[in-house]
Amino acid sequence: MRVLMFGWEFPPHISGGLGTACYGLTKGLAHNGVEVSLVVPRAYGDEDQSLVRIVNASDFALDVRQSRFFNAQNQVSYIEVNSQLVPYIGLDDYYNIVNQIESGVFESQEVSTGKCRYKFSGGYGPNLMQDVEKYAMVAEEIAKSEQFDIIHAHDWLTYRAGIAAKAVSGKPLVVHIHATEYDRSGEKNRNDIVYNLEREGMMAADAVCAVSNLTRSIVIDKYGIPAEKVYTLHNAVEPNLRHGESARPLEDKIVTFLGRVTFQKGPEYFVETAKRVLEKDEHVRFVLAGDGDMMPRVIDRVVELGISDRFHFTGFLRGKDIDKMFGMSDVYVMPSISEPFGISPLEAMQSGVPVIISKQSGVSEVLQYAIKVDFWDIDAMADAIYGILHYPALAELFSEKGMEEANNLKWEDVAARLKNIYQTLLP
């Protein structure tokens, strides 16, 4: 079985759990005898391709003389045709090619043949929506050149690419929901552009994979997707290659938050909880590892509460720095308001760190040895932190049992379930 998979990021170039999940899932599929070609907007050349083939969308040239290649959102503006006209292309082709080359849309071009390559940032910058549209165009060309049985698209950024590949190939499409717009922004602040792209992908798909029962319910209730084609496919975690010990710079206990500093992750509840804990025990340090749009607000609140001497901001961490942070941590806290799954608690557990997670997280569905509280209940969260820090037997229980539990959540098992879903779609 061959799968043409569309993603947006892949280790070591990641900004969150999406890239980590893609890595684990592709490796798991390989161990189940499934060949995966993973397309990303921009490949850097240092990705691990031992078990997956990486396809760089930036390498594909498009024939921009075909009108569908310049109908994406505001990519085309007309210019006056002048003496720079190049042979072998018509007037309509010319003003589109020249204008887009000059505006930086194309990285390289062969004007005489009308072939151009799109320049993808590979990230989440101000041209993200333009990149999403361009990615779909390139996906159509890639699908024409690849041999595959199934199309698999991860998150809303790639859904139009998956739809384009399905249209040109006729192959079944699976879309994977790692987060919804309701998780990211909440009910009142929903971005309708993103919501509509998500719904478009889910409606076009032959099967929808949600990372938790929580997410599956949102897909069915908020997007109107038929329940019979929505499957729950919990995430897993990579085998533990971490070293749980790190040199501790301080004697104080350390409580860690690791994730994007955004509405969805509930960092403000972490700050309020810290204040409650410090009222009982001043010998505790709180580390907020991550970055995001709420950072200024969080810093201001730390100062306002008078706990800045107990708080540390590390910025975004990756790789070995995450391992070092877990090695120094006594407790890991994930107070997410709406977390579709949440892989980082599993990584903390693998390092022997007791974890406290919100009940509003998908990962809570698969864990027994994690303390679960409502994200808004800062008193309960503070009590849980205090208990782990002051009762060694409790900390040891959650450390040992949690490590065992996390290590039993394997991507190979997740991929086996996914392969079964694939097989139901094949003739």
Secondary structure, 3 states (H helix, E strand, C coil): CEEEEECCCECCECCCHHHHHHHHHHHHHHHCCCEEEEEECCCCCCCCCCCCEEEEHHHCEEECCCHHHHCCCCCCCCCCCCCCCCCCCCHHHHHHHHHHHHCCCEEEEECCCCEEEECCCCCCCCCHHHHHHHHHHHHHHHHHHCCCCEEEEECHHHHHHHHHHHHHHCCCEEEEECCCHHHHHCCCCCCHHHHHHHHHHHHHCCEEEECCHHHHHHHHHHHCCCHHHEEECCCCCCCCCCCCCCCCCCCCEEEEEECCCCHHHCHHHHHHHHHHHHHHCCCEEEEEECCCCCHHHHHHHHHHCCCHHHEEECCCCCCHHHHHHHHHCCEEEECCCCECCCCHHHHHHHCCCCEEEECCEHHHHCCCCCEEECCCCHHHHHHHHHHHHHCHHHHHHHHHHHHHHHHCCCHHHHHHHHHHHHHHHCC
